[in-house]
């Protein structure tokens, strides 16, 4: 799984979400920015998804998409 384009664009545009993710995941801002740029699997951790859901109001079907190697 990885974040959808909508979720990535939302993260990039929101200082509030980025700061909450830094706090919740206990990572540096550089790490978070790298994860966003790479659409890293770490952004699909339960804690990250909870923050994204709470702040954006998006549901999992809008936040997540399957990667090609996991698609059915």
N, C-alpha and C positions, 0 to 999 in steps of 0.2 A: 504494500500500500504506500501511497504517497499523497501529498496534498494536491488538490485540484488547482487549476490556474486561478480560479476565483479566490480560493483561500490564500494562495501565494500573493496575489495582487492586494488583497485585503491586509495581509501582514505587512507588506512593503509600505502601505500607505498609513499605517496606524502606529504612532509612537506608544500609545497606551498598551496595545497588544504586545509589542516588542518588549516593553519594560516588564510587563507581567510575566512573559515567558522567561525573561532573564532571571527574574526573582523566583519563579516556581521551579524552573529547571536547574537553577544555580549554575548558570554558565555565564561566560563573559559576553559582552555585546559583540565582540569580533566573532566568537563562536556562533552566536545566533545568526548574525548576518551571513556567515558562510553556509550555515544550514539552510537558510532561506534561499540563497543563490543556487545551492546544489539540490534543493528540494529533498533534503536529507530525511531518511527514515526516522531520525530522532524526533522530528516534528509530529510524528504520529503516535508518540507516547501518550498514555492516558492523561497525564497532567497537562500536556500541551493542548490536547484536544479539548479538555475541559475549559481551559482559558479561552481558546478560540470560540467555542460554543457560547460561553457566557457573555463575551464582549460583542460578538458579531450577531448572535441570534441564528446563525446558520446551523443546519443539522448535518449529521454525518454524510448523507448522500451528496450534500453540497460541498463538504470539506474534503472528502476523500475520493480517490480514484484508484483503481487497480493498476498496477504496473504490468507491462507486457509479459514479463516472466511469471506473473501470478494470475493472469487472465485465464478464464476457463475456455 
